[in-house]
Every structure is written in structure tokens, then in C-alpha cells.
């Protein structure tokens, strides 16, 4: 697959799944624009991608600050000239049982995981429509399919991403734009590192493949959907969980 003439915009690309997707695309020659909140992480990731010999630039921004988001996307378009792929990966958790969850816990997760993704698609989508081309991937979660105790906010945001994905696919599909969701299970990232050993052992017993997934494995699925193999796939949610929901 030839990705050398493509530009990808990835949110939350300084760690975990977002970083793995950026790396996988960079190895195939894709130019990478990425947005992450922490300026230090942005600088580190930018240098790492530059070492792969591709064109890249990182932008330090909390994408839940919608007022600044449109300007950043305009800056990216001015810098790179185009955007071909949009990967909405940035996300967070604020886990608490329902009766202990505050309004702030709810709002902060919904604002980043769902609202910001909506506006990313809205702003970048105008550019896609002008070209009759674009591919969008929303990183959802199996939590959005099954619900997980203590994750009312996170599960709702990820379920919302699936609904958003289906609607965007129907609205933008007639103009050649695809939109799909990836629903990872338990992947070796910062989000799973905080799990207790006892909790990890219990989860592993429920996964037929007997291990947590790797961010690189999710990245390979994303690259497939962004490549020619995904040209006739849209509005779908792909579970990658080692058989947990089988």
C-alpha cells in the first residue's frame, strides 16, 4: 500500500494506541499531524516520528477546548495542504460507581471522548467534502458495547462514538468518505497499567487468547481500514479483544 502522498491527523498520538497508529503509518511514509495535550510529550513524539524520515508536526492542545480546535485544524491545513485520514483516538477515564460519580467526572469524559470527536469530524469533514475523499476512524471500546461497572461516563461516551460513526458514515458516504470505529478490549496501555494484579488475572481468565492485546495490533487494523482494503467498508465497529466478547 502506498501511503506516501497521504496526511494523517491523529489525536492523542503521544502514547498508547494513538502513538502506535502514528508509528505504523509513519513507517509506510505517511505524513503525520498530531494533537496531544502535554507539550513535552508532543515534542518527544515529534522527534521520534522525525527520526523515521517523514514529515510531521505536533500541536499541543486540549481538544475539549473547542474554541481553539478550529484554528488548530486550519493551521494544520496551512502547514500540510491536505488531510486524508482522521483518527479520533484521544480519550480519558474518570472511573467511579454511578452514585459516586460527579457532574465534573461525567462532563470531562464526555467532553473529551465524544464531544471533541464530533467537532473534529465537523471541522475536518468540511475539508473532506471539498475533496470528495477522506477516511475517519473513531477509537471506541468494548466498554461502549457491554458497559463496565464504574464506567458509566466512559461507556456512554464510547457507545456514543459508535452511534456517531454510523451517522457520519451515512451522511458523508455519498461523497466518498468512510467512517468506522475500532472497539479495543484490554490493551497494554497506560489505561490498563493501573489495574491491580488480581483484576488483571481475573480478566485474563475471561480472554480466550489468554493475554492483553498490544497497541501495535490495534494499529495494524487501523492501517488496513485506512488503506485500499477499507475502501468499501464504512459505518462498522470492529472488535479487537482476543475473543473476550465472542
N, C-alpha and C positions, 0 to 999 in steps of 0.2 A: 504494500500500500504506500502511495506517495503522499506524505503529509507536508512536504517541504514548502508548499505555497500556501499553507493554512496558518491561521492565527487562532489560538485558543485563549479564552478568558475564563479563568478559574478562580473561584472564591475559596478562602481557607486553604490555600495551597502551601502553607509553610509547615504543615505537619500531616501525619496520618494519611488518609485516603486521598485528600486533595494533593498532597505532595507526591504521592505515588503516581497519580494520574499525570501530573505535570512532568515528572521524570520520564514516564513511559512515552508520552507524546514528544518530549524533547529528544529522546533517543531516536525518534523517527523523523526528526528535522522540523517539527512544528515550532513556530514562534509562540512564545508564551507571555501573555499579560496576566498578572495575578493580583488579587487583592487579599490582604490579611491585616489583622488589627494591630499586631505588635511590630513596631518599626524595626526592632533588632532582628526579629525573625524574617521580616521582609528582606533586609539586607543580606542575611545569611543565605536565604533561598535564592535570591537573585544571583549571588556569586556562584552558588552550586550549579545553577542552570547555565550560567555563562561559561562555566568550565566544560560544558557539553558542546559548546560551539554554536549555540543557537541564539537568535535574537530574543531578548527577554527584558521585561521591566516590571518591578513590583510597586504596588501602591498601598501605602499604609492608611487603612480606613476601616472604621466600624461600619459595616454595610447596613446596620439597622438605623444609622443616621441617614435617612432617606434624602434629606435636603442636600447632602453633599454627594450623593451617589450619582446623580445625573451628570454633574460636572466631571467626576472621575471617569465615567464612561466616555464622555466627549473627549477628555484628554487622551484616553487610550486610542480612540479612533483617529485622533490627530497624529498620534505617535506611530501607530501601526498601519493606518489606512483602511483597515478592514477588521472584522471579527467573523470567523467562520463557525466556531464552536463556543458554546457557553456551558460551563459546568458549575451548577449551584451546589457547592459542597459545604460551605461554612455552616456550622451548627454548634449548639451547646446543649447542656443538660443542667437542670436545677431540680434534682430528684427529691421529692418528699411525698409522703402519703397525702391523699386528696384533702383530708380535713386539716392538714398542717400546711398546705401549700398557700402561699400568699399571692395577692394580686401581682406583686412585683415578680415573683417566681414565674407566674403564668405569662405575664406580658413580655418579659425579657426573652424567654424561649420562643414564644410565638413571633415576636418582632424579628428575631434573627433567622430562625429556621424557616418561617413561612412568608411573612410579610416582605422581608428583604428579597427573597427569591422571586416573589411576584413582581416587584419593581425592577429587579434585574432583567427579567423576561420582558417586561413592558418597555424598558428603555432600549435594550439591545434588540428587541423584536422589531422596532422601527427600522433599524439598520438592515436586519434580515429581510424584511419586506421590500426594502428598496432594491435588494439584490435577487429576490426570489430564491434565496438559499440560506440555510442555517441549520445547525443541529444543536439541540438542547438536551442536557442530561441533568436531572434533579436527583441528588443523593438522598433517598428516603431511608427507611429502616424497617426491619421486621416488626419493630415496636408499633409502627403505624398500621400493621396488618392484624396483629394479635392483641395489642395492649400489654403493658407490663406494669405490675404493681409499683407505685411510687413514681410513675412516669406519665401522669395524666396530661401534663403540658407537652412533654416531648412526643408522646404517642399521637396526640391530637395534631401537633404541627407536622409530623411525618405522614399521617393519614391525609392531612390537608394537601401536602405536596403531591400525593398520588392523584387526588381529585383535580388539582391544578394541572398536573401533567396531562390528564385525559382531555381537559377542556382546551388547553393550549394546542394539543395535537389536532383537535377538530377545527379550531379557529384558524390556525396557521398552516395546516396541511395543504389546503388548496393552493398555497403559494410555494410549495416545495420545501417547507420547513418541518423537521421532525422534532418530537419531544418525547423522551422516555424517562422512566425512573428506575433507579437501581436501589434495591432493598437489601442491604447487607445484614447479616446476622452478627454474631460476636466475632469481631475482627481485632487483631492485635494492634491497638492504637492507644493513645493517651486516655481515651474514654473507658477502656476496659482495664487499664493498669490499676485503677483504684479498687477493683473488685477484690474481696477477700479470697484467700486460698480456698476456704471452704465453699464459697459461692462459685468459684471457678471450677472446682472439682464436680460440683453438682451439675453445672451447665454442661461440662464435657461429657458426662454420662448420658445426656439427652441428645448429643450431636452424633449422628451415625458415623461420620468420618473421624470422630474422636479427637478433634483439635479445633482451635480457633483458626479463623481464616487469616490470610495475610493481605495487607493493603495492596500489594502488587497484584494479587489475584483479582481484586475488585477493579484495579486499573486496567487490566487486560480486557475485562468485559466492557469497560467504558470505551476503550480504544476500538474494539470491534464495532460498537454501536455508532461511533463517530466516523468509522471508515465505510467503504463501499458495501460491506456486509449489512450495514444498518440502513441502507438507502430506502428499503421498503418496510421498515419497522417503525411504528410510531404509536404513541398512546399506551405503551405497555409498561408493566412493572416487573423487573427481573429480580428474583430472589436468589441471593448467593449466601448460603447459610450452612453449608456442609450437611444438608438434609434435615436440619432441625424442625422445619415445618412440613416435612414430607408426610 
